[in-house]
C-alpha cells in the first residue's frame, strides 16, 4: 500500500505556494547531499503559479537540472507545448538553467528515443512534480493506453484521448523511481477522481508510489 500524504488548501494560490516550498526544500537537500538536483516538471496551466513561486527562491540554480515530464507533438515553439509554458513561467525567470527538453517536433518515436538516451545517463530523479487530469492521467500516461505497459524510461504515446494524439512521456517506471513525487491539483472538476483515488481505485497517477498531494478548493 502506497503512503499518500494529503494536504488541503482553501485556494490554488495557497496550495501552489506550499508545493513550491516543499519542492525547493527537496532541491536544497539534494544539492547538499550530492551537489546537484534533477527535477521533472509538469505541463498545463495548474502549475504556473507554483513555478513562479519557485523562481522567486534564492537557490544555486546552476546545480539544478530541469526535465519535461511529457511533451505534445507540435512544432517547436508552438504555444501549446509544455516547454514553452515552462520557459515563460520558470526558466526565463531564473539566473542559470540546465534545461532538458523533448524534441517532440520530430515525432513521438524519434523524440522518445532521443530523450531516453539523454535521461538514461543519470542515476535517477530527485523530484517528479506532476499534474493530474480528470481521468486520473499524469504526464501523458492515460488510462488504458498502451504507453502504461511500456517499461522504457521514455515512451511514445499514440491515440491520446485528448489532442494532440501523439505525445512523448516519461515512462511509468521512471516516475516510480523518483525520490519524491508531488501532485498539485484541485477544483470542482477534480473532486470525482480524487474521491476515486482515496477509495483505492488504480489509475495511472495512483500507481506511481508515495505521493505528496497538494489539493485546493475541493
Residue pairs with C-beta under 8 A, 6 or more apart in sequence:
2 206
2 208
2 209
2 210
2 211
3 210
4 210
4 211
4 213
5 210
5 211
5 212
5 213
6 198
6 213
6 215
7 15
7 18
7 212
7 213
7 214
7 215
8 215
8 216
8 218
9 15
9 18
9 186
9 214
9 215
9 216
9 217
10 216
10 217
11 216
11 217
12 46
12 49
12 186
12 187
12 216
12 217
13 49
14 216
15 50
15 184
15 186
15 214
15 215
15 216
16 47
16 49
16 50
16 53
16 184
16 214
16 216
17 49
17 50
17 53
18 214
19 50
19 129
19 182
19 184
19 214
20 50
20 51
20 53
20 54
20 57
21 53
22 182
22 212
22 214
23 39
23 50
23 54
23 127
23 129
23 182
24 54
24 57
24 59
26 37
26 126
26 127
26 179
26 180
27 37
27 39
27 59
27 64
27 126
27 127
28 59
30 36
30 37
30 38
30 126
30 127
30 179
31 37
31 60
31 63
31 64
35 63
36 63
36 64
36 65
37 63
37 64
37 65
37 126
37 127
38 65
38 67
38 122
38 124
38 125
38 126
38 127
39 64
39 65
39 66
39 67
39 125
39 126
39 127
39 128
39 129
40 67
40 68
40 69
40 125
40 127
40 128
40 129
40 130
40 170
40 175
40 178
41 47
41 51
41 66
41 67
41 68
41 69
41 82
41 86
41 90
41 129
42 69
42 82
42 129
42 130
42 131
42 139
42 184
43 68
43 69
43 70
43 71
43 72
43 81
43 82
43 85
43 86
43 131
44 82
44 85
44 131
45 85
46 131
46 184
46 185
46 186
47 89
47 129
47 131
47 184
48 85
48 89
50 129
50 184
51 86
51 89
51 90
52 89
52 90
52 93
54 90
55 89
55 90
55 93
55 94
59 94
61 94
61 95
61 96
61 97
62 96
62 98
64 98
65 98
65 100
65 122
66 86
66 90
66 91
66 97
66 98
66 99
66 100
67 100
67 119
67 125
67 170
68 82
68 83
68 86
68 100
68 101
68 102
69 82
69 128
69 129
69 130
69 138
69 139
69 169
69 170
69 175
70 82
70 102
70 139
70 140
70 157
70 167
70 168
70 169
70 170
71 81
71 82
71 83
71 101
71 102
71 104
71 111
71 167
71 168
71 169
72 78
72 80
72 81
72 82
72 104
72 140
72 164
72 167
73 104
73 105
73 107
73 108
73 111
73 164
73 166
73 167
73 168
74 80
74 81
74 104
74 105
74 164
75 105
76 103
76 105
77 84
78 84
81 104
83 99
83 101
83 102
87 99
91 97
91 99
100 115
100 118
100 119
102 111
102 112
102 115
102 154
102 168
103 110
103 111
103 114
103 115
104 111
104 167
104 168
105 111
106 114
107 166
108 156
108 157
108 158
108 166
108 167
108 168
109 156
111 156
111 168
112 152
112 154
112 155
112 156
112 168
113 154
115 154
115 168
116 152
116 153
116 154
119 153
119 154
119 170
119 174
120 153
124 177
124 178
124 179
125 174
125 177
125 178
125 179
126 178
126 179
126 180
127 178
127 179
127 180
127 181
127 182
128 170
128 175
128 178
128 180
128 181
128 182
128 208
129 182
129 184
130 138
130 139
130 175
130 181
130 182
130 183
130 205
130 208
131 138
131 183
131 184
131 185
132 138
132 183
132 185
132 190
132 193
132 205
133 142
133 162
133 193
134 189
134 190
134 192
134 193
135 142
135 143
135 161
135 193
135 203
136 143
136 193
136 196
136 197
136 201
136 203
136 204
136 205
136 206
137 143
137 203
137 204
137 205
138 175
138 183
138 204
138 205
138 208
139 169
139 170
139 175
140 147
140 157
140 160
140 167
140 168
140 169
141 147
141 148
141 157
141 169
141 172
141 175
141 204
141 205
142 148
142 157
142 160
142 161
142 204
143 203
143 204
145 157
145 159
145 160
145 161
146 158
146 159
147 155
147 156
147 157
147 158
147 169
147 171
148 172
148 204
150 171
151 171
151 172
151 173
152 171
152 173
153 170
153 171
153 173
153 174
154 168
154 169
154 170
154 171
154 174
155 168
155 169
155 171
156 166
156 167
156 168
157 166
157 167
157 168
157 169
158 165
158 166
159 165
160 166
160 167
172 204
172 207
172 208
175 181
175 208
176 207
176 208
176 209
180 212
181 208
181 209
181 210
181 211
181 212
182 211
182 212
182 214
183 205
183 211
183 212
183 213
183 214
184 214
185 194
185 213
185 214
185 215
185 216
186 215
186 216
186 217
186 218
187 216
187 217
187 218
188 217
190 215
190 218
191 218
193 203
194 215
194 218
196 203
197 203
197 205
197 206
205 211
